[in-house]
């Protein structure tokens, strides 16, 4: 029986084969199974999108129409102890534009066994503190410059430091690592920085004073808030701020499930395919949370388009649209004059291969029946060979 | 970018990437009646294919988990830039 199924593996999707396999009665004979599969294959072929169908247009409509409902439905959850999340249309726009700076970057950090079960609450708390970024400005009460010798004195907030378990030596270590050219003296309640170069000016000291405020003393850079949350039967740390590359380096973190909502970071750390999957997940999450119903295939098409060139491209004039080969198609989106002038300067040729440019010049557009070469095999031209 | 200690392809978001042979590549191009330039691209520097040691021009087969088809195959050509 296994042979019959393997015969259909190329022709039917795995999911349909599995479904048939699971719902077959044990008594089904081989011939009957084959008949079922043949019938399923026939139905499947009919249900498939025909070559030349304008799937992009259908996707645009299918995502756009619920999008109009979404604008009205966006509201804020006031007073809920969860963190700020961008939801609704703003979030969809953020994803589709391929923005690098998000309004609310967030991470979901899954943990390895002993931490995830939550039996050791104390350790979980420690870990959360270890992830949260503490900057020098958070643990200092006053930064001042001594005008006589241009030294910088940083008064430390001892109570705060005790609370998050930072010692003086940790502070001096972190500062000396991230600030070159300064001698650091530990004065118990404060640390004093003195420039090594002899020609230092007040201006230099002032600049340094501003700079050291942002030195990371403890934690992962960019993570501004941590919140351990119980999800089903394990603890997950949700963070505001995102730094996937550094968080995945941590011992206690389950690196294989931890994610972020910053798709660019995912592309950098996990590759373009992970980014595509994450676009689908993120858009679907928003649409689902609004109680709307959009078929996931439309979202997959958008995600595929954004990732087709190996790097993430937003659906903007700088991203996907700039990749179009036709001048007229690019000009029809945004900033037409710029595109037409640039094309004229370099003598660009428009082959009129796509839809928009043919609409412009009143010609039949190559979709549906206007596009036979997708379903009928045409021999390659000499040039292509 | 620091090199991650973990295996990128084991992450839940990353599907399996396989480098296909030259023969399989020709079969693929034949099947869809396309040239390799028409395939979607994947960067040579992409973290998911670092261990495959793929050269520009190689084709990577990606086995995606799909909510609609169960498993779906996707192909990308390794590109330089």
Interface residues (C-beta under 8 A of the other chain):
Chain A: X13 X14 X15 X16 X17 X18 X245 X246 X248 X249 X255 X256 X257 X259 X266 X268 X269 X270 X271 X272 X273 X274 X277 X278 X281 X296 X297 X300 X304 X307 X308 X309 X310 X311 X377 X378 X380 X384
Chain B: X1 X2 X4 X5 X6 X8 X10 X11 X12 X13 X14 X15 X17 X33 X35 X40 X41 X42 X43 X46 X47 X48 X49 X62 X64 X66 X67 X68 X69 X70 X71 X72 X74 X76 X79
